[in-house]
Amino acid sequence: MTRMYKCVHCNNYTLDDARCPKCGEAVKDPKPPKYSPADKYGEYRRRAKRKVRSAALL
Ligand SMILES: [Zn+2]
């Protein structure tokens, strides 16, 4: 799979994993914005807990 890297200096996208061909600055792997799995599981946990609690009250 081809990886794209992004220059930290000029935001140029490049396939070079070491240096930006445009300005020679370092590049980094631009991570796609990910939705937070922690919050998602937290919501599941809270929901499960609530369900258990209401079941216990019955
Ligand atoms: Zn650059």
N, CA, C, O and the ligand as a Tripos MOL2 file, in Angstrom:
@<TRIPOS>MOLECULE
protein
  233   231    59     0     0
PROTEIN
NO_CHARGES

@<TRIPOS>ATOM
      1 N           0.8450   -1.1970    0.0000 N.3       1 MET1
      2 CA          0.0000    0.0000    0.0000 C.3       1 MET1
      3 C           0.8820    1.2490    0.0000 C.2       1 MET1
      4 O           1.8850    1.3110    0.7100 O.2       1 MET1
      5 N           0.5070    2.2110   -0.7790 N.am      2 THR2
      6 CA          1.2800    3.4440   -0.8520 C.3       2 THR2
      7 C           0.8870    4.3800    0.2760 C.2       2 THR2
      8 O          -0.2920    4.6250    0.5300 O.2       2 THR2
      9 N           1.8690    4.8740    0.9190 N.am      3 ARG3
     10 CA          1.6190    5.8040    2.0070 C.3       3 ARG3
     11 C           1.9390    7.2240    1.5580 C.2       3 ARG3
     12 O           2.9060    7.4700    0.8380 O.2       3 ARG3
     13 N           1.1180    8.1260    1.9950 N.am      4 MET4
     14 CA          1.3740    9.5310    1.7410 C.3       4 MET4
     15 C           1.8900   10.1600    3.0270 C.2       4 MET4
     16 O           1.4300    9.8540    4.1270 O.2       4 MET4
     17 N           2.8370   11.0280    2.8550 N.am      5 TYR5
     18 CA          3.3610   11.7540    4.0050 C.3       5 TYR5
     19 C           3.1350   13.2350    3.7790 C.2       5 TYR5
     20 O           3.0060   13.7080    2.6490 O.2       5 TYR5
     21 N           3.0940   13.9340    4.8670 N.am      6 LYS6
     22 CA          2.8210   15.3570    4.7680 C.3       6 LYS6
     23 C           3.9610   16.1430    5.3830 C.2       6 LYS6
     24 O           4.4240   15.8390    6.4820 O.2       6 LYS6
     25 N           4.4030   17.1500    4.6620 N.am      7 CYS7
     26 CA          5.4900   17.9840    5.1500 C.3       7 CYS7
     27 C           5.0320   18.8120    6.3460 C.2       7 CYS7
     28 O           3.9560   19.4090    6.3280 O.2       7 CYS7
     29 N           5.8540   18.8400    7.3710 N.am      8 VAL8
     30 CA          5.4850   19.5960    8.5680 C.3       8 VAL8
     31 C           5.6550   21.0980    8.3290 C.2       8 VAL8
     32 O           5.1320   21.9190    9.0820 O.2       8 VAL8
     33 N           6.3830   21.4400    7.2820 N.am      9 HIS9
     34 CA          6.7120   22.8470    7.0190 C.3       9 HIS9
     35 C           5.7410   23.4920    6.0340 C.2       9 HIS9
     36 O           5.1510   24.5290    6.3350 O.2       9 HIS9
     37 N           5.5730   22.8870    4.8620 N.am     10 CYS10
     38 CA          4.7570   23.5350    3.8260 C.3      10 CYS10
     39 C           3.4670   22.7590    3.5300 C.2      10 CYS10
     40 O           2.7110   23.1220    2.6290 O.2      10 CYS10
     41 N           3.2270   21.7030    4.2870 N.am     11 ASN11
     42 CA          2.0120   20.8930    4.1230 C.3      11 ASN11
     43 C           1.8840   20.2200    2.7580 C.2      11 ASN11
     44 O           0.7910   19.8510    2.3280 O.2      11 ASN11
     45 N           3.0250   20.0690    2.0900 N.am     12 ASN12
     46 CA          3.0340   19.3750    0.8150 C.3      12 ASN12
     47 C           2.9180   17.8670    1.0490 C.2      12 ASN12
     48 O           3.5720   17.3190    1.9360 O.2      12 ASN12
     49 N           2.0920   17.2110    0.2600 N.am     13 TYR13
     50 CA          1.9860   15.7630    0.3720 C.3      13 TYR13
     51 C           3.0210   15.1080   -0.5270 C.2      13 TYR13
     52 O           3.2220   15.5260   -1.6670 O.2      13 TYR13
     53 N           3.6720   14.0860   -0.0090 N.am     14 THR14
     54 CA          4.7150   13.4180   -0.7690 C.3      14 THR14
     55 C           4.7490   11.9340   -0.4500 C.2      14 THR14
     56 O           4.2450   11.4890    0.5820 O.2      14 THR14
     57 N           5.3540   11.1760   -1.3600 N.am     15 LEU15
     58 CA          5.5260    9.7510   -1.1090 C.3      15 LEU15
     59 C           6.8530    9.4890   -0.4040 C.2      15 LEU15
     60 O           7.1190    8.3830    0.0680 O.2      15 LEU15
     61 N           7.6790   10.5360   -0.3440 N.am     16 ASP16
     62 CA          8.9650   10.4140    0.3290 C.3      16 ASP16
     63 C           8.7360   10.3830    1.8330 C.2      16 ASP16
     64 O           8.1110   11.2810    2.3960 O.2      16 ASP16
     65 N           9.2530    9.3350    2.4780 N.am     17 ASP17
     66 CA          8.9730    9.1860    3.9110 C.3      17 ASP17
     67 C           9.9900    9.9000    4.7940 C.2      17 ASP17
     68 O           9.8860    9.8570    6.0200 O.2      17 ASP17
     69 N          10.9630   10.5500    4.1830 N.am     18 ALA18
     70 CA         11.9960   11.1980    4.9800 C.3      18 ALA18
     71 C          11.9790   12.7220    4.8740 C.2      18 ALA18
     72 O          11.9740   13.4310    5.8800 O.2      18 ALA18
     73 N          11.9710   13.2090    3.6240 N.am     19 ARG19
     74 CA         12.1100   14.6580    3.4140 C.3      19 ARG19
     75 C          11.0900   15.1550    2.4070 C.2      19 ARG19
     76 O          10.7120   14.4430    1.4760 O.2      19 ARG19
     77 N          10.6630   16.3570    2.6040 N.am     20 CYS20
     78 CA          9.7910   17.0050    1.6270 C.3      20 CYS20
     79 C          10.6200   17.3680    0.3990 C.2      20 CYS20
     80 O          11.6320   18.0560    0.5360 O.2      20 CYS20
     81 N          10.2210   16.9270   -0.8050 N.am     21 PRO21
     82 CA         10.9930   17.2550   -2.0040 C.3      21 PRO21
     83 C          10.9360   18.7400   -2.3470 C.2      21 PRO21
     84 O          11.7770   19.2460   -3.0890 O.2      21 PRO21
     85 N           9.9660   19.4150   -1.8160 N.am     22 LYS22
     86 CA          9.8010   20.8390   -2.1240 C.3      22 LYS22
     87 C          10.7320   21.7220   -1.2970 C.2      22 LYS22
     88 O          11.4460   22.5710   -1.8310 O.2      22 LYS22
     89 N          10.7060   21.4990    0.0360 N.am     23 CYS23
     90 CA         11.4600   22.4050    0.9010 C.3      23 CYS23
     91 C          12.5240   21.6920    1.7280 C.2      23 CYS23
     92 O          13.3220   22.3470    2.3990 O.2      23 CYS23
     93 N          12.5500   20.3520    1.6890 N.am     24 GLY24
     94 CA         13.6000   19.6260    2.3880 C.3      24 GLY24
     95 C          13.3420   19.4290    3.8770 C.2      24 GLY24
     96 O          14.1950   18.8990    4.5880 O.2      24 GLY24
     97 N          12.1890   19.8460    4.3460 N.am     25 GLU25
     98 CA         11.8650   19.6640    5.7620 C.3      25 GLU25
     99 C          11.3740   18.2390    6.0150 C.2      25 GLU25
    100 O          11.0920   17.4900    5.0800 O.2      25 GLU25
    101 N          11.2790   17.8850    7.2790 N.am     26 ALA26
    102 CA         10.8260   16.5520    7.6530 C.3      26 ALA26
    103 C           9.3460   16.3740    7.3170 C.2      26 ALA26
    104 O           8.5690   17.3290    7.3100 O.2      26 ALA26
    105 N           8.9870   15.1320    7.0400 N.am     27 VAL27
    106 CA          7.5840   14.8310    6.7770 C.3      27 VAL27
    107 C           7.0540   13.9570    7.9020 C.2      27 VAL27
    108 O           7.8150   13.3140    8.6240 O.2      27 VAL27
    109 N           5.7590   13.9490    8.0320 N.am     28 LYS28
    110 CA          5.1680   13.0490    9.0130 C.3      28 LYS28
    111 C           3.9530   12.3720    8.4150 C.2      28 LYS28
    112 O           3.4080   12.8110    7.4020 O.2      28 LYS28
    113 N           3.5490   11.3140    9.0490 N.am     29 ASP29
    114 CA          2.4180   10.5350    8.6100 C.3      29 ASP29
    115 C           1.1480   11.2600    9.0440 C.2      29 ASP29
    116 O           0.8840   11.3730   10.2410 O.2      29 ASP29
    117 N           0.3660   11.7500    8.0970 N.am     30 PRO30
    118 CA         -0.8610   12.4350    8.5120 C.3      30 PRO30
    119 C          -1.9220   11.4230    8.9150 C.2      30 PRO30
    120 O          -2.4780   10.7090    8.0800 O.2      30 PRO30
    121 N          -2.1820   11.3790   10.1840 N.am     31 LYS31
    122 CA         -3.1600   10.4070   10.6850 C.3      31 LYS31
    123 C          -4.5660   10.9090   10.3710 C.2      31 LYS31
    124 O          -4.8910   12.0720   10.6060 O.2      31 LYS31
    125 N          -5.3800   10.0250    9.8430 N.am     32 PRO32
    126 CA         -6.7540   10.4560    9.6090 C.3      32 PRO32
    127 C          -7.4480   10.7100   10.9380 C.2      32 PRO32
    128 O          -7.1880   10.0050   11.9130 O.2      32 PRO32
    129 N          -8.3210   11.6980   10.9930 N.am     33 PRO33
    130 CA         -9.0040   11.9630   12.2610 C.3      33 PRO33
    131 C          -9.8670   10.7790   12.6410 C.2      33 PRO33
    132 O         -10.7310   10.3610   11.8690 O.2      33 PRO33
    133 N          -9.6420   10.2400   13.8160 N.am     34 LYS34
    134 CA        -10.4390    9.0770   14.1900 C.3      34 LYS34
    135 C         -11.4210    9.4240   15.2890 C.2      34 LYS34
    136 O         -11.1290   10.2120   16.1890 O.2      34 LYS34
    137 N         -12.5510    8.8400   15.1970 N.am     35 TYR35
    138 CA        -13.5440    9.0460   16.2300 C.3      35 TYR35
    139 C         -13.0920    8.2840   17.4620 C.2      35 TYR35
    140 O         -12.4610    7.2330   17.3520 O.2      35 TYR35
    141 N         -13.4020    8.7900   18.5850 N.am     36 SER36
    142 CA        -12.8590    8.2470   19.8220 C.3      36 SER36
    143 C         -13.5770    6.9760   20.2570 C.2      36 SER36
    144 O         -14.7550    7.0120   20.6130 O.2      36 SER36
    145 N         -12.8670    5.8590   20.2270 N.am     37 PRO37
    146 CA        -13.4830    4.5960   20.6450 C.3      37 PRO37
    147 C         -13.7350    4.5520   22.1470 C.2      37 PRO37
    148 O         -14.6140    3.8320   22.6200 O.2      37 PRO37
    149 N         -12.9640    5.3200   22.8780 N.am     38 ALA38
    150 CA        -13.1190    5.3600   24.3380 C.3      38 ALA38
    151 C         -14.5060    5.8650   24.7180 C.2      38 ALA38
    152 O         -15.1830    5.2860   25.5680 O.2      38 ALA38
    153 N         -14.9130    6.9510   24.0750 N.am     39 ASP39
    154 CA        -16.2260    7.5270   24.3590 C.3      39 ASP39
    155 C         -17.3430    6.5700   23.9690 C.2      39 ASP39
    156 O         -18.3450    6.4320   24.6710 O.2      39 ASP39
    157 N         -17.1430    5.9160   22.8330 N.am     40 LYS40
    158 CA        -18.1440    4.9940   22.3300 C.3      40 LYS40
    159 C         -18.3460    3.8420   23.3220 C.2      40 LYS40
    160 O         -19.4720    3.4880   23.6730 O.2      40 LYS40
    161 N         -17.2320    3.2770   23.7560 N.am     41 TYR41
    162 CA        -17.3430    2.1690   24.7050 C.3      41 TYR41
    163 C         -17.8450    2.6500   26.0500 C.2      41 TYR41
    164 O         -18.5330    1.9190   26.7630 O.2      41 TYR41
    165 N         -17.4970    3.8920   26.3990 N.am     42 GLY42
    166 CA        -17.9860    4.4860   27.6360 C.3      42 GLY42
    167 C         -19.5030    4.5640   27.6220 C.2      42 GLY42
    168 O         -20.1680    4.2960   28.6230 O.2      42 GLY42
    169 N         -20.0330    4.9340   26.4670 N.am     43 GLU43
    170 CA        -21.4810    5.0280   26.3160 C.3      43 GLU43
    171 C         -22.1180    3.6440   26.4530 C.2      43 GLU43
    172 O         -23.1530    3.4910   27.1030 O.2      43 GLU43
    173 N         -21.5040    2.6620   25.8500 N.am     44 TYR44
    174 CA        -22.0100    1.2880   25.9680 C.3      44 TYR44
    175 C         -21.9890    0.8400   27.4210 C.2      44 TYR44
    176 O         -22.9270    0.2220   27.9250 O.2      44 TYR44
    177 N         -20.8710    1.1790   28.0800 N.am     45 ARG45
    178 CA        -20.7150    0.7870   29.4860 C.3      45 ARG45
    179 C         -21.7890    1.4270   30.3500 C.2      45 ARG45
    180 O         -22.4170    0.7710   31.1820 O.2      45 ARG45
    181 N         -21.9860    2.7400   30.1310 N.am     46 ARG46
    182 CA        -22.9900    3.4400   30.9350 C.3      46 ARG46
    183 C         -24.3680    2.8490   30.6920 C.2      46 ARG46
    184 O         -25.1520    2.6670   31.6230 O.2      46 ARG46
    185 N         -24.6530    2.5520   29.4340 N.am     47 ARG47
    186 CA        -25.9550    2.0120   29.0830 C.3      47 ARG47
    187 C         -26.1500    0.6420   29.7370 C.2      47 ARG47
    188 O         -27.2150    0.3460   30.2800 O.2      47 ARG47
    189 N         -25.1140   -0.1800   29.6760 N.am     48 ALA48
    190 CA        -25.1770   -1.5170   30.2490 C.3      48 ALA48
    191 C         -25.3840   -1.4330   31.7610 C.2      48 ALA48
    192 O         -26.1540   -2.1970   32.3430 O.2      48 ALA48
    193 N         -24.6880   -0.4970   32.3750 N.am     49 LYS49
    194 CA        -24.7680   -0.3170   33.8220 C.3      49 LYS49
    195 C         -26.1830    0.0720   34.2190 C.2      49 LYS49
    196 O         -26.7460   -0.4540   35.1790 O.2      49 LYS49
    197 N         -26.7550    1.0190   33.4480 N.am     50 ARG50
    198 CA        -28.1040    1.4880   33.7190 C.3      50 ARG50
    199 C         -29.0970    0.3350   33.6160 C.2      50 ARG50
    200 O         -30.0130    0.1970   34.4260 O.2      50 ARG50
    201 N         -28.8830   -0.4780   32.6010 N.am     51 LYS51
    202 CA        -29.7750   -1.6110   32.3630 C.3      51 LYS51
    203 C         -29.7130   -2.5830   33.5420 C.2      51 LYS51
    204 O         -30.7330   -3.0810   34.0200 O.2      51 LYS51
    205 N         -28.4860   -2.8340   33.9920 N.am     52 VAL52
    206 CA        -28.2870   -3.7480   35.1300 C.3      52 VAL52
    207 C         -28.9620   -3.1830   36.3750 C.2      52 VAL52
    208 O         -29.6240   -3.9010   37.1240 O.2      52 VAL52
    209 N         -28.7770   -1.8740   36.5800 N.am     53 ARG53
    210 CA        -29.3410   -1.2490   37.7780 C.3      53 ARG53
    211 C         -30.8740   -1.3080   37.7840 C.2      53 ARG53
    212 O         -31.4870   -1.6200   38.8050 O.2      53 ARG53
    213 N         -31.4890   -1.0020   36.6210 N.am     54 SER54
    214 CA        -32.9460   -1.0140   36.5830 C.3      54 SER54
    215 C         -33.4690   -2.4430   36.6950 C.2      54 SER54
    216 O         -34.5640   -2.6600   37.2150 O.2      54 SER54
    217 N         -32.7110   -3.4050   36.2190 N.am     55 ALA55
    218 CA        -33.1030   -4.7950   36.3440 C.3      55 ALA55
    219 C         -33.0500   -5.2310   37.8050 C.2      55 ALA55
    220 O         -33.8720   -6.0240   38.2640 O.2      55 ALA55
    221 N         -32.0670   -4.6960   38.5200 N.am     56 ALA56
    222 CA        -31.9100   -5.0410   39.9340 C.3      56 ALA56
    223 C         -33.0380   -4.4630   40.7620 C.2      56 ALA56
    224 O         -33.4310   -5.0400   41.7760 O.2      56 ALA56
    225 N         -33.5710   -3.3030   40.3240 N.am     57 LEU57
    226 CA        -34.6470   -2.6600   41.0670 C.3      57 LEU57
    227 C         -35.9850   -3.3640   40.9010 C.2      57 LEU57
    228 O         -36.8790   -3.2300   41.7360 O.2      57 LEU57
    229 N         -36.1100   -4.1090   39.8220 N.am     58 LEU58
    230 CA        -37.3960   -4.7410   39.5680 C.3      58 LEU58
    231 C         -37.6690   -5.9780   40.4160 C.2      58 LEU58
    232 O         -38.7270   -6.5940   40.2860 O.2      58 LEU58
    233 ZN          7.7790   21.0350    2.5060 Zn       59 ZN59
@<TRIPOS>BOND
     1     1     2 1
     2     2     3 1
     3     3     4 2
     4     3     5 am
     5     5     6 1
     6     6     7 1
     7     7     8 2
     8     7     9 am
     9     9    10 1
    10    10    11 1
    11    11    12 2
    12    11    13 am
    13    13    14 1
    14    14    15 1
    15    15    16 2
    16    15    17 am
    17    17    18 1
    18    18    19 1
    19    19    20 2
    20    19    21 am
    21    21    22 1
    22    22    23 1
    23    23    24 2
    24    23    25 am
    25    25    26 1
    26    26    27 1
    27    27    28 2
    28    27    29 am
    29    29    30 1
    30    30    31 1
    31    31    32 2
    32    31    33 am
    33    33    34 1
    34    34    35 1
    35    35    36 2
    36    35    37 am
    37    37    38 1
    38    38    39 1
    39    39    40 2
    40    39    41 am
    41    41    42 1
    42    42    43 1
    43    43    44 2
    44    43    45 am
    45    45    46 1
    46    46    47 1
    47    47    48 2
    48    47    49 am
    49    49    50 1
    50    50    51 1
    51    51    52 2
    52    51    53 am
    53    53    54 1
    54    54    55 1
    55    55    56 2
    56    55    57 am
    57    57    58 1
    58    58    59 1
    59    59    60 2
    60    59    61 am
    61    61    62 1
    62    62    63 1
    63    63    64 2
    64    63    65 am
    65    65    66 1
    66    66    67 1
    67    67    68 2
    68    67    69 am
    69    69    70 1
    70    70    71 1
    71    71    72 2
    72    71    73 am
    73    73    74 1
    74    74    75 1
    75    75    76 2
    76    75    77 am
    77    77    78 1
    78    78    79 1
    79    79    80 2
    80    79    81 am
    81    81    82 1
    82    82    83 1
    83    83    84 2
    84    83    85 am
    85    85    86 1
    86    86    87 1
    87    87    88 2
    88    87    89 am
    89    89    90 1
    90    90    91 1
    91    91    92 2
    92    91    93 am
    93    93    94 1
    94    94    95 1
    95    95    96 2
    96    95    97 am
    97    97    98 1
    98    98    99 1
    99    99   100 2
   100    99   101 am
   101   101   102 1
   102   102   103 1
   103   103   104 2
   104   103   105 am
   105   105   106 1
   106   106   107 1
   107   107   108 2
   108   107   109 am
   109   109   110 1
   110   110   111 1
   111   111   112 2
   112   111   113 am
   113   113   114 1
   114   114   115 1
   115   115   116 2
   116   115   117 am
   117   117   118 1
   118   118   119 1
   119   119   120 2
   120   119   121 am
   121   121   122 1
   122   122   123 1
   123   123   124 2
   124   123   125 am
   125   125   126 1
   126   126   127 1
   127   127   128 2
   128   127   129 am
   129   129   130 1
   130   130   131 1
   131   131   132 2
   132   131   133 am
   133   133   134 1
   134   134   135 1
   135   135   136 2
   136   135   137 am
   137   137   138 1
   138   138   139 1
   139   139   140 2
   140   139   141 am
   141   141   142 1
   142   142   143 1
   143   143   144 2
   144   143   145 am
   145   145   146 1
   146   146   147 1
   147   147   148 2
   148   147   149 am
   149   149   150 1
   150   150   151 1
   151   151   152 2
   152   151   153 am
   153   153   154 1
   154   154   155 1
   155   155   156 2
   156   155   157 am
   157   157   158 1
   158   158   159 1
   159   159   160 2
   160   159   161 am
   161   161   162 1
   162   162   163 1
   163   163   164 2
   164   163   165 am
   165   165   166 1
   166   166   167 1
   167   167   168 2
   168   167   169 am
   169   169   170 1
   170   170   171 1
   171   171   172 2
   172   171   173 am
   173   173   174 1
   174   174   175 1
   175   175   176 2
   176   175   177 am
   177   177   178 1
   178   178   179 1
   179   179   180 2
   180   179   181 am
   181   181   182 1
   182   182   183 1
   183   183   184 2
   184   183   185 am
   185   185   186 1
   186   186   187 1
   187   187   188 2
   188   187   189 am
   189   189   190 1
   190   190   191 1
   191   191   192 2
   192   191   193 am
   193   193   194 1
   194   194   195 1
   195   195   196 2
   196   195   197 am
   197   197   198 1
   198   198   199 1
   199   199   200 2
   200   199   201 am
   201   201   202 1
   202   202   203 1
   203   203   204 2
   204   203   205 am
   205   205   206 1
   206   206   207 1
   207   207   208 2
   208   207   209 am
   209   209   210 1
   210   210   211 1
   211   211   212 2
   212   211   213 am
   213   213   214 1
   214   214   215 1
   215   215   216 2
   216   215   217 am
   217   217   218 1
   218   218   219 1
   219   219   220 2
   220   219   221 am
   221   221   222 1
   222   222   223 1
   223   223   224 2
   224   223   225 am
   225   225   226 1
   226   226   227 1
   227   227   228 2
   228   227   229 am
   229   229   230 1
   230   230   231 1
   231   231   232 2
@<TRIPOS>SUBSTRUCTURE
     1 MET1         2 RESIDUE 1 A MET
     2 THR2         6 RESIDUE 1 A THR
     3 ARG3        10 RESIDUE 1 A ARG
     4 MET4        14 RESIDUE 1 A MET
     5 TYR5        18 RESIDUE 1 A TYR
     6 LYS6        22 RESIDUE 1 A LYS
     7 CYS7        26 RESIDUE 1 A CYS
     8 VAL8        30 RESIDUE 1 A VAL
     9 HIS9        34 RESIDUE 1 A HIS
    10 CYS10       38 RESIDUE 1 A CYS
    11 ASN11       42 RESIDUE 1 A ASN
    12 ASN12       46 RESIDUE 1 A ASN
    13 TYR13       50 RESIDUE 1 A TYR
    14 THR14       54 RESIDUE 1 A THR
    15 LEU15       58 RESIDUE 1 A LEU
    16 ASP16       62 RESIDUE 1 A ASP
    17 ASP17       66 RESIDUE 1 A ASP
    18 ALA18       70 RESIDUE 1 A ALA
    19 ARG19       74 RESIDUE 1 A ARG
    20 CYS20       78 RESIDUE 1 A CYS
    21 PRO21       82 RESIDUE 1 A PRO
    22 LYS22       86 RESIDUE 1 A LYS
    23 CYS23       90 RESIDUE 1 A CYS
    24 GLY24       94 RESIDUE 1 A GLY
    25 GLU25       98 RESIDUE 1 A GLU
    26 ALA26      102 RESIDUE 1 A ALA
    27 VAL27      106 RESIDUE 1 A VAL
    28 LYS28      110 RESIDUE 1 A LYS
    29 ASP29      114 RESIDUE 1 A ASP
    30 PRO30      118 RESIDUE 1 A PRO
    31 LYS31      122 RESIDUE 1 A LYS
    32 PRO32      126 RESIDUE 1 A PRO
    33 PRO33      130 RESIDUE 1 A PRO
    34 LYS34      134 RESIDUE 1 A LYS
    35 TYR35      138 RESIDUE 1 A TYR
    36 SER36      142 RESIDUE 1 A SER
    37 PRO37      146 RESIDUE 1 A PRO
    38 ALA38      150 RESIDUE 1 A ALA
    39 ASP39      154 RESIDUE 1 A ASP
    40 LYS40      158 RESIDUE 1 A LYS
    41 TYR41      162 RESIDUE 1 A TYR
    42 GLY42      166 RESIDUE 1 A GLY
    43 GLU43      170 RESIDUE 1 A GLU
    44 TYR44      174 RESIDUE 1 A TYR
    45 ARG45      178 RESIDUE 1 A ARG
    46 ARG46      182 RESIDUE 1 A ARG
    47 ARG47      186 RESIDUE 1 A ARG
    48 ALA48      190 RESIDUE 1 A ALA
    49 LYS49      194 RESIDUE 1 A LYS
    50 ARG50      198 RESIDUE 1 A ARG
    51 LYS51      202 RESIDUE 1 A LYS
    52 VAL52      206 RESIDUE 1 A VAL
    53 ARG53      210 RESIDUE 1 A ARG
    54 SER54      214 RESIDUE 1 A SER
    55 ALA55      218 RESIDUE 1 A ALA
    56 ALA56      222 RESIDUE 1 A ALA
    57 LEU57      226 RESIDUE 1 A LEU
    58 LEU58      230 RESIDUE 1 A LEU
    59 ZN59       233 GROUP 0 **** ****
